[in-house]
Amino acid sequence: MELLRFYVQQNRRHAGTPVYQWLLARAHELGASGGTAFHALAGFGRHGWHSQGFFELAGDVPVAVEIIAPAELLDRLLATISTEQLALPWLRVPVAYGYTGAQASD
């Protein structure tokens, strides 16, 4: 399994949908094990420093989208994104996961 993380802006849209929601929907359709979008409180990157203050809460704040899936599925997701001509920064790393203590039943 691997983790694929994208960095997007909250108000960026693709096909009429926020990009973070579009990414999660595509990953779900492909059969990913899980995916989550997180608001970034602060950070820096090639466009400088970002921080979330009161006035940015409803605006253009950074969002990290994480998807955990087998490498082949992530390859298909990246191919889908390329076909859609979306330019998104991403990070991909192997992961190990499990549960601590007694596993909760679903």
N, CA, C and O of each residue as an XYZ file, in Angstrom:
424
protein
N       0.841     -1.178      0.000
C       0.000      0.000      0.000
C       0.888      1.243      0.000
O       2.017      1.240      0.490
N       0.335      2.279     -0.560
C       1.034      3.562     -0.609
C       0.071      4.685     -0.247
O      -1.149      4.542     -0.332
N       0.657      5.796      0.155
C      -0.110      7.009      0.419
C       0.248      8.015     -0.665
O       1.422      8.263     -0.940
N      -0.784      8.591     -1.277
C      -0.610      9.638     -2.272
C      -1.265     10.893     -1.720
O      -2.456     10.892     -1.407
N      -0.487     11.963     -1.600
C      -0.998     13.226     -1.038
C      -0.909     14.307     -2.107
O       0.110     14.473     -2.777
N      -2.007     15.032     -2.239
C      -2.070     16.180     -3.138
C      -2.211     17.440     -2.309
O      -2.736     17.413     -1.196
N      -1.736     18.550     -2.867
C      -1.893     19.857     -2.235
C      -2.691     20.736     -3.192
O      -2.262     20.978     -4.320
N      -3.847     21.212     -2.744
C      -4.727     22.029     -3.583
C      -5.244     23.211     -2.770
O      -5.092     23.251     -1.549
N      -5.848     24.159     -3.451
C      -6.501     25.273     -2.776
C      -7.983     24.941     -2.611
O      -8.597     24.351     -3.500
N      -8.542     25.318     -1.482
C      -9.920     24.974     -1.153
C     -10.905     25.423     -2.223
O     -11.853     24.698     -2.524
N     -10.705     26.593     -2.799
C     -11.689     27.108     -3.738
C     -11.400     26.741     -5.193
O     -12.138     27.167     -6.082
N     -10.346     25.961     -5.464
C     -10.057     25.540     -6.841
C     -11.064     24.468     -7.264
O     -11.374     23.551     -6.503
N     -11.565     24.603     -8.491
C     -12.594     23.705     -8.980
C     -12.151     23.014    -10.272
O     -11.330     23.531    -11.030
N     -12.726     21.822    -10.495
C     -12.544     21.089    -11.739
C     -13.879     20.440    -12.081
O     -14.467     19.746    -11.252
N     -14.352     20.665    -13.291
C     -15.641     20.117    -13.745
C     -16.770     20.523    -12.801
O     -17.685     19.741    -12.543
N     -16.696     21.766    -12.281
C     -17.747     22.290    -11.426
C     -17.720     21.818     -9.986
O     -18.635     22.128     -9.224
N     -16.690     21.073     -9.593
C     -16.579     20.499     -8.247
C     -15.258     20.935     -7.631
O     -14.257     21.040     -8.340
N     -15.233     21.193     -6.313
C     -13.939     21.458     -5.685
C     -12.950     20.319     -5.991
O     -13.312     19.144     -5.933
N     -11.715     20.678     -6.313
C     -10.724     19.680     -6.707
C     -10.544     18.622     -5.628
O     -10.401     17.443     -5.953
N     -10.548     19.006     -4.347
C     -10.363     18.002     -3.293
C     -11.496     16.979     -3.313
O     -11.250     15.793     -3.093
N     -12.723     17.406     -3.570
C     -13.847     16.460     -3.663
C     -13.743     15.615     -4.927
O     -14.038     14.420     -4.902
N     -13.326     16.227     -6.027
C     -13.158     15.496     -7.279
C     -12.118     14.390     -7.113
O     -12.334     13.266     -7.566
N     -10.987     14.701     -6.465
C      -9.945     13.698     -6.233
C     -10.461     12.538     -5.381
O     -10.229     11.374     -5.708
N     -11.155     12.851     -4.298
C     -11.687     11.799     -3.428
C     -12.698     10.931     -4.174
O     -12.705      9.710     -4.013
N     -13.542     11.546     -4.979
C     -14.537     10.781     -5.735
C     -13.875      9.845     -6.738
O     -14.283      8.690     -6.861
N     -12.847     10.327     -7.465
C     -12.150      9.467     -8.430
C     -11.464      8.304     -7.710
O     -11.525      7.165     -8.173
N     -10.815      8.586     -6.587
C     -10.136      7.524     -5.833
C     -11.143      6.484     -5.335
O     -10.880      5.282     -5.395
N     -12.278      6.943     -4.850
C     -13.319      6.027     -4.374
C     -13.832      5.161     -5.515
O     -13.998      3.953     -5.347
N     -14.086      5.765     -6.677
C     -14.558      5.015     -7.844
C     -13.563      3.942     -8.276
O     -13.958      2.874     -8.742
N     -12.267      4.232     -8.119
C     -11.235      3.272     -8.498
C     -11.043      2.170     -7.462
O     -10.386      1.168     -7.743
N     -11.615      2.343     -6.254
C     -11.531      1.319     -5.218
C     -10.484      1.548     -4.152
O     -10.042      0.590     -3.517
N     -10.071      2.791     -3.934
C      -9.075      3.089     -2.894
C      -9.584      2.668     -1.521
O     -10.789      2.668     -1.267
N      -8.657      2.312     -0.640
C      -8.998      1.886      0.719
C      -9.520      3.027      1.571
O     -10.335      2.813      2.467
N      -9.059      4.228      1.299
C      -9.509      5.374      2.079
C      -8.935      6.656      1.532
O      -7.928      6.652      0.823
N      -9.582      7.752      1.865
C      -9.115      9.059      1.441
C      -9.669     10.128      2.364
O     -10.772      9.984      2.893
N      -8.917     11.191      2.561
C      -9.315     12.269      3.461
C      -8.772     13.582      2.925
O      -7.701     13.624      2.321
N      -9.521     14.656      3.151
C      -9.058     16.009      2.835
C      -8.922     16.766      4.150
O      -9.814     16.716      4.997
N      -7.802     17.467      4.318
C      -7.489     18.215      5.531
C      -7.232     19.673      5.199
O      -6.568     19.970      4.207
N      -7.749     20.593      6.016
C      -7.342     21.991      5.900
C      -5.944     22.128      6.480
O      -5.644     21.570      7.535
N      -5.103     22.862      5.799
C      -3.762     23.127      6.300
C      -3.801     24.403      7.138
O      -4.295     25.432      6.678
N      -3.288     24.342      8.351
C      -3.254     25.517      9.211
C      -2.158     26.484      8.806
O      -2.353     27.700      8.814
N      -0.997     25.932      8.451
C       0.128     26.777      8.049
C       1.141     25.910      7.324
O       1.166     24.691      7.495
N       1.974     26.547      6.515
C       3.024     25.828      5.818
C       3.688     26.735      4.803
O       3.350     27.913      4.684
N       4.650     26.164      4.065
C       5.290     26.930      3.011
C       5.573     26.003      1.852
O       5.671     24.787      2.018
N       5.702     26.586      0.684
C       5.972     25.831     -0.526
C       6.532     26.767     -1.574
O       7.036     27.845     -1.257
N       6.442     26.351     -2.817
C       7.057     27.153     -3.879
C       6.393     28.515     -4.047
O       6.990     29.413     -4.640
N       5.168     28.693     -3.538
C       4.478     29.981     -3.624
C       4.580     30.775     -2.319
O       3.836     31.736     -2.125
N       5.482     30.390     -1.433
C       5.694     31.134     -0.195
C       4.949     30.535      0.980
O       4.544     29.372      0.960
N       4.778     31.355      2.005
C       4.134     30.937      3.250
C       2.624     30.988      3.126
O       2.067     31.850      2.447
N       1.968     30.044      3.798
C       0.510     30.009      3.854
C       0.117     29.873      5.312
O       0.724     29.098      6.052
N      -0.877     30.606      5.722
C      -1.435     30.400      7.054
C      -2.922     30.702      6.997
O      -3.384     31.510      6.191
N      -3.651     30.038      7.866
C      -5.094     30.183      7.891
C      -5.483     31.083      9.046
O      -5.273     30.743     10.210
N      -6.045     32.221      8.722
C      -6.539     33.137      9.734
C      -8.046     33.263      9.630
O      -8.682     32.562      8.843
N      -8.605     34.139     10.408
C     -10.058     34.318     10.445
C     -10.630     34.624      9.064
O     -11.653     34.057      8.682
N      -9.990     35.503      8.319
C     -10.541     35.924      7.032
C     -10.348     34.884      5.937
O     -11.016     34.955      4.905
N      -9.453     33.922      6.133
C      -9.234     32.888      5.137
C     -10.117     31.660      5.353
O     -10.116     30.763      4.510
N     -10.861     31.590      6.436
C     -11.633     30.387      6.740
C     -12.593     30.003      5.619
O     -12.826     28.814      5.400
N     -13.145     30.960      4.918
C     -14.085     30.659      3.843
C     -13.468     30.899      2.478
O     -14.184     30.961      1.479
N     -12.170     31.032      2.420
C     -11.547     31.417      1.161
C     -10.585     30.399      0.616
O     -10.840     29.195      0.621
N      -9.474     30.913      0.147
C      -8.510     30.132     -0.608
C      -7.429     29.560      0.306
O      -6.271     29.968      0.223
N      -7.794     28.627      1.169
C      -6.828     28.025      2.083
C      -6.314     26.704      1.510
O      -7.024     26.040      0.755
N      -5.097     26.322      1.859
C      -4.553     25.058      1.364
C      -5.301     23.859      1.936
O      -5.739     23.871      3.086
N      -5.439     22.827      1.109
C      -6.057     21.567      1.508
C      -5.121     20.441      1.085
O      -4.641     20.421     -0.048
N      -4.865     19.513      1.987
C      -4.100     18.316      1.666
C      -5.093     17.170      1.492
O      -5.962     16.963      2.338
N      -4.963     16.436      0.404
C      -5.828     15.289      0.124
C      -4.960     14.044      0.168
O      -3.997     13.930     -0.590
N      -5.296     13.106      1.056
C      -4.528     11.874      1.195
C      -5.373     10.681      0.769
O      -6.546     10.570      1.126
N      -4.751      9.792     -0.001
C      -5.415      8.585     -0.471
C      -4.478      7.419     -0.222
O      -3.299      7.479     -0.570
N      -5.001      6.350      0.385
C      -4.223      5.138      0.631
C      -4.784      4.043     -0.262
O      -5.983      3.763     -0.244
N      -3.895      3.422     -1.050
C      -4.326      2.396     -1.997
C      -3.106      1.634     -2.508
O      -1.969      2.049     -2.284
N      -3.348      0.520     -3.194
C      -2.233     -0.177     -3.847
C      -1.605      0.694     -4.935
O      -2.266      1.562     -5.506
N      -0.329      0.456     -5.211
C       0.416      1.262     -6.178
C      -0.264      1.300     -7.545
O      -0.302      2.350     -8.186
N      -0.800      0.170     -7.996
C      -1.439      0.118     -9.316
C      -2.650      1.041     -9.386
O      -2.879      1.685    -10.409
N      -3.421      1.109     -8.314
C      -4.580      1.999     -8.287
C      -4.133      3.455     -8.320
O      -4.728      4.276     -9.019
N      -3.092      3.773     -7.570
C      -2.588      5.150     -7.569
C      -2.030      5.526     -8.932
O      -2.149      6.677     -9.351
N      -1.423      4.575     -9.626
C      -0.960      4.837    -10.992
C      -2.145      5.201    -11.891
O      -2.055      6.130    -12.694
N      -3.259      4.467    -11.755
C      -4.455      4.755    -12.555
C      -5.030      6.120    -12.201
O      -5.479      6.854    -13.082
N      -5.018      6.465    -10.906
C      -5.518      7.771    -10.491
C      -4.666      8.884    -11.085
O      -5.208      9.863    -11.600
N      -3.352      8.756    -11.025
C      -2.474      9.774    -11.609
C      -2.681      9.883    -13.121
O      -2.620     10.981    -13.674
N      -2.924      8.758    -13.790
C      -3.198      8.787    -15.220
C      -4.510      9.520    -15.504
O      -4.599     10.282    -16.467
N      -5.524      9.292    -14.672
C      -6.807      9.986    -14.821
C      -6.628     11.486    -14.668
O      -7.194     12.267    -15.433
N      -5.843     11.887    -13.681
C      -5.588     13.310    -13.434
C      -4.868     13.923    -14.632
O      -5.195     15.035    -15.047
N      -3.898     13.215    -15.185
C      -3.177     13.711    -16.361
C      -4.109     13.848    -17.561
O      -4.034     14.830    -18.300
N      -4.982     12.869    -17.754
C      -5.957     12.924    -18.849
C      -6.860     14.137    -18.715
O      -7.238     14.750    -19.713
N      -7.208     14.487    -17.470
C      -8.061     15.646    -17.206
C      -7.281     16.957    -17.279
O      -7.856     18.034    -17.123
N      -5.973     16.864    -17.516
C      -5.077     18.017    -17.639
C      -5.059     18.892    -16.386
O      -4.989     20.119    -16.461
N      -5.123     18.224    -15.231
C      -4.970     18.929    -13.951
C      -3.497     18.936    -13.579
O      -2.836     17.900    -13.646
N      -2.981     20.079    -13.191
C      -1.603     20.196    -12.720
C      -1.656     20.325    -11.203
O      -2.039     21.366    -10.670
N      -1.264     19.248    -10.512
C      -1.336     19.220     -9.045
C      -0.022     18.723     -8.463
O       0.533     17.739     -8.950
N       0.486     19.386     -7.429
C       1.662     18.838     -6.738
C       1.243     17.640     -5.889
O       0.169     17.640     -5.288
N       2.106     16.614     -5.845
C       1.781     15.418     -5.076
C       3.027     14.830     -4.426
O       4.161     15.132     -4.797
N       2.765     13.978     -3.442
C       3.796     13.252     -2.696
C       3.306     11.821     -2.575
O       2.131     11.587     -2.290
N       4.207     10.850     -2.792
C       3.805      9.436     -2.743
C       4.826      8.658     -1.921
O       6.026      8.720     -2.189
N       4.342      7.923     -0.915
C       5.229      7.161     -0.037
C       4.586      5.825      0.334
O       3.361      5.719      0.386
N       5.417      4.797      0.594
C       4.864      3.528      1.074
C       4.347      3.695      2.503
O       4.875      4.502      3.269
N       3.326      2.939      2.854
C       2.769      3.027      4.200
C       2.570      1.631      4.785
O       2.398      0.645      4.070
N       2.600      1.593      6.090
C       2.179      0.418      6.859
C       1.079      0.905      7.780
O       1.164      2.012      8.312
N       0.063      0.112      7.974
C      -1.025      0.552      8.840
C      -1.588     -0.631      9.599
O      -1.379     -1.785      9.225
N      -2.293     -0.333     10.653
C      -2.901     -1.356     11.492
C      -3.744     -0.689     12.559
O      -4.122      0.474     12.425
N      -4.034     -1.417     13.604
C      -4.840     -0.911     14.717
C      -4.090     -1.152     16.016
O      -3.348     -2.126     16.142
N      -4.281     -0.272     16.969
C      -3.752     -0.503     18.312
C      -4.880     -1.040     19.175
O      -6.051     -0.730     18.953
N      -4.523     -1.835     20.147
C      -5.559     -2.375     21.029
C      -6.536     -3.259     20.286
O      -6.223     -3.823     19.238
N      -7.744     -3.370     20.860
C      -8.781     -4.185     20.244
C      -9.362     -3.449     19.043
O      -9.699     -2.269     19.129
N      -9.475     -4.159     17.923
C     -10.032     -3.553     16.716
C     -11.527     -3.381     16.891
O     -12.232     -4.313     17.278
N     -12.008     -2.171     16.600
C     -13.439     -1.893     16.695
C     -14.163     -2.624     15.570
O     -13.660     -2.710     14.450
N     -15.336     -3.145     15.873
C     -16.133     -3.797     14.838
C     -16.933     -2.738     14.087
O     -17.334     -1.724     14.657
N     -17.155     -2.991     12.807
C     -17.895     -2.040     11.956
C     -19.370     -2.192     12.138
O     -20.147     -1.478     11.505
